[in-house]
């Protein structure tokens, strides 16, 4: 299998499926979810996985070595691809204060991949915008909203629970503007 | 400045966090909102390396986050940390449980405004 020929989603599925085969639960989070959902309008260079149970991370190295990755700090790199894999994210999978159950796997080219739903992906990006004032993360949240069905009411509920009503309104205004243009 | 021995003696959450230094760092970041490794090392009497190691572990776990300001890496409690509110509540309880004079050490402004060139007296 030539990893360099795979799409981001397929590559993530190869990695996720390999980890799941070993009895680990691997959830794709972060910018790679945006890359998948925004349909090419955003480029990420990392596949961020949250892997549980975290006391078996040693097995991850074996699994990824089998796919041709080698450890470089907390990242795993591959000689044929630019995308690096990061499995150093500490569980649980969460968005702000909210803890998420691992999503059910979807099947991508015959392989299992767990990843944040579009709605949770938007919350994840908005958390970076709300708490770290990261405008690029706001842009990513908007890209996902424009390309995927997102439960905006749920995003609003979550934003209020995080105490971010004002920033949520800013996001809503920007989303409305983009949808009109 | 706090010396290392008194810091270890006064640690309330040390057994929970596994380290008196880690407790001091978290309490300092709660009360000061942000700090940098050299300042924390000076305050505690621990080595810069020991402080950096603790901060690296906390950042790896998402408990703190850092950003560069000029050439200084500033650390804060991570507002995106999933247990942030619970952690802050625990740290505040620990502060409340301290004798007043110990608690005040955490509220003494270290980065107070100072005219350029004017020597800093502690």
Interface residues (C-beta under 8 A of the other chain):
Chain A: X74 X88 X89 X90 X92 X94 X96 X97 X98 X99 X127 X128 X131 X132
Chain B: X60 X61 X62 X65 X78 X79 X80 X82 X84 X85
